[in-house]
Structure formats: C-alpha cells, structure tokens
C-alpha cells in the first residue's frame, strides 16, 4: 500500500472571465491517480471547516476508499489560484490561515502501517513551522514502526517561502530523510547551482537513495548509485500542465508498490515509459484530478504509438 500524506486544497482556475474549482494538492492528486490505476492507496490530509472543506471531504469519500480528512476548526481550506497561458500555469497560494499543514502524527493510527510499503509526503507543509515539525515526527515514526520507503516530491513553489535561500536549506535537509525523491531539472539546479543533472544528483543523494527527474517534453530520468537511465516522451501539445508531474510520479509509485525491481534496467525503462505517457496524457485535460489515463488507456496508447 502507498500512504500519501500532505496538502489537499482547491485549485481555482481562472481562464479569462471563467472560474472553475477543482480538488487539488500534489499528494492528493497522487492518491487519486493511484486509485485510478486500481492501486492500493490511502490518504491523510487536512481542510478547514468551510465550504471548500466540505467540498473536498465529500469528493474524497467518493474517490478514495481509505482516507482520513481532518477538519480543522478556525482554519481555512487552502486555495491555489491557477492562471493558464498557452497551456502553462502559474500559481498563487492563499493559505495564511491555511489548514493543509496542520497535521498530527497521532492520526496515523487511522491506517494499517504494517501493510504500508511506501509513505509519500508532500512538500508544501515545509513552508510553515507546524508542517516542518510534523514532517520530522512523521519520518521518525515511520522509521521506528515499519520498513516502509519514504517518498518525497520536492514540488518547489517560490511564493510560499520567505526566501530562496531559506527554502533551499529546508529542502536539502528534508531530502536527506527520504528513500525515493522526485525532482524537476529546474529544482536540481536551484538546490545545487549546477546545470548538470547527474552532478546535482550526486551532490544531493547518498548511495542508498534513488530519484526520478521529470524533463517535461524530453521525458524522464531514473537515478541510483549505479544507474542513470533516461527515457524519452511522446510529443503531445499540452492543454494544461497542472498535475502532469503528479500524474507521472503516481504511476512510478504505483509501479514501485506493485513490485518494480529498481535493480533491473529493462523494468525501470518500461515503468518510465508508461509514467511518461501518463504525465503526457494528463496534460490533454484541464485540472489535476481525473485527468490521468487508466491502465487500459495506457496500453492502448502504446499500441497506437
């Protein structure tokens, strides 16, 4: 089982005079996608006691069989205002009194950790002291309670940290706690100052960690101490790139939970190939929820291309 923990929020899309509200939040997107693949998934997050919180709680009950959404009194459900231009998106977060980072390790009792193979953690919590405290308590409890792999998606957003230097310190420390990490090439350069992906990965990771790096239309990379594997993507013109990285990573985590052998190069290439397809097809629809293809659609795409 994959247990995904972290931000659940509303994505408020503004396209000209039109405004549309979708469920969102990177770890929540990952959870919903893995459910779409019929994977074994659980989710824990927090919302405010407001209209958006009720909307997200109701949506989660319909979408995920195994979840716990904590409703925090006197807190607001976090919002991400998304503006689209030529298929690319920009974010502005509204979360000064947000709820997404008000999490409690005691709520892990809602889940069967003995059956959990991967604990995936979202990064937005790290922009507040409450979220940072939870992150390290969570890591400590997971390490003490079972042998689950800890997954971490950097998912850097520059508008939620006091400064770039502060964010770099926080992320570099958090990365050290994870077993599997997802980066973009831009995040690697930000964190290390190097334009070379392999050099950046060697700087940030130890010999026991593995990583995947998304390269947009160029595909993706798998990295471990003895492997550096790049797999190209299929050219698709994006409608909306929101959630494409989450879609890609959700398939990779699904593969890992389903028994992907990270020591076998051919298996890694097959997983990345399909993850690239999932990420690419997710850009053909607006929003980040219910945009990833299912397993049958992935195989149909492979047959046609």
Buried (B, 14 or more C-beta within 10 A) or exposed (E): BBBBBBBBBBBBBEEEEEEEBBBBBBBBBBBBBBBBBEBBBBBBBBBBBBEBBBBBBEBBEEBBEBBBBBBBEEBBBBBBBBEBEEBEBEBBBBBEEBBBBBBBBEBBEEBEBEEBBBBBBBBBBBBBEEBBBBBEBBBEBBEEEBEBBBBBBBBBBEEBBEEEEEBBEBBEEBBBBBBBBBBBBEBBBBBBEBEEBEEBBBBBBEEEBBBBBBBBBEBBBBBBEEBBBBBEBBEBEBBBBBBBBBBBBBBBBBBBBEEBEBEEEEBBBBBBBBBBBBBBBBBBBBBBBBBBBEBEBBEEBEEEE
